[in-house]
Amino acid sequence: MSDTATLEFGQEAEAPELEGGMPGRTGACGSDSDVLDLATVLHALSDPVRLLIVSQLASGRELCCGQFDVPITKSTCSHHFRVLREAGVITQRIEGKRRVNVLRRDALDGRFPGLLDAVLRAQPAA
């Protein structure tokens, strides 16, 4: 089994059995653009911390959870990643013990043309 997996929209990470009977973690999270819901996406983008996360991913970079410059605790950060993931705004790929985050710009722009750019432009300067 590979050390890399991708969580799909609404999918929990599976725990396959590894050698010795210990459960492992794999999975990913994303969404198909045809199931993106405008209200859910707007809710996910309405929080300043989540908007900061999205703006850091907007350049196309893939960042691990610990690489974001956000003024919150790790557990609170996990909550914000979950909201963004469940809304279909980001996808997470698990590589070993790390979760790599990717903005789903193509899916968002395909479903809601111009929305992401408008929201990011409207973000107050830090």
ABEGO torsion letter per residue (X at the ends): XBABBBBBBGBBBBBBBBBGGBBBBBEBBBBBAAABBAAAAAAAAABAAAAAAAAAAAAGBBBBAAABBBABBAAAAAAAAAAAAAAGABBBBBBEABBBBBBBAAAAAAABBGAAAAAAAABBBX
